[in-house]
């Protein structure tokens, strides 16, 4: 039987934030699983019989194999490797065909959600919303509360990115209530972070900080490296918006090494974007330009359209730049981001002499 130690070690590395290391171990487990199945099939052929025990062993491994395949797909998505991520989601969905297992529907739902989240990460918000809304019914039919809370969280976050704050609040509150009901503490933590970001966008900075702090305590207790980094960054954003620049810089500093460890380049880019803004506020142009360049590099490398646009807009709020304006306008219009388009129109009206065309 395949040694499940590889799987346990992979899950441990994932929790600790070593995503590349986890991917290697998950792949190692899949290779070992394939070898064990091939060996069993050859043994059955030679003996001229079907081993019931062998089939049971394979059945016992099936859920582990599917978990590993989906874990690799999820991790590739976080790492910004969207084509590789989709490849594993599609591979998993194809593997599910003709499989007689009680959990097939759940795994297929995970594949559909994962595919939609690749669209979200690429800034294809309307397409992602359309796909995610279809998965809500499937999750309800399967009575999968964990998936339902996860779906509502992502829908809420997309609406926040689009500036539809009331719709965002509705879905994030559903997510929080769902995760509380099933006692999923990490789910509660991420829901609190989502609502914290929503409150920050609404100008309620103290309330935002409180929710991020609550989430951070949950992630610390659960030893979730990604959650800790995510909540630290949220706290830093709240301090930055409150003009508490020293505290903001400190909290960005807490999240940076965690994101470096996970190799989540998009999130790391947001940290550098925050630091660039902080140092710009303090008048330290050299450090601001340094972190702006690092942020720009990682947003491009991770193909994060939303992050790239947010970086351009923050820069434009401090400095008139015709070329930067054109790049921001192209991104906003290509992704139909109404709030950003409105901001850029106002910017153009206030600063028409700064560029040609």
Buried (B, 14 or more C-beta within 10 A) or exposed (E): EBEBEBBEBBBBBBBBBBBEBBBBBBBBBBEBBEEBBEEBBEEBEEEEEEBEEBEEBBEEBBBBBBBBBBBBBBBBBBBBBBEBBBBBBBBBBEBBEEEEEEBBBBBBBBBBBBBBBBBBBBBBBEBBBEBBEEBBEBBEEBEBBBBBBBBBBBBBBBBBBBBBBEBBBBBBBBBBEBBBEEEBBBBBBBBBBBBBBBBBBEEBBEBBBBBBBBBBEBBEEBEBBBBBBBBBBBBBBBBBBBEBBEBBBBBBEBBBBBBBBBBBBBBBBBBBBBBBBBBBBEEEEEBBEBBBEBBBBBBBEBBBBBBBBBBBBBBBEEEEBEEBBBBBBEBBEEBEBEBBBEBBEEBEEEBEEBBEE
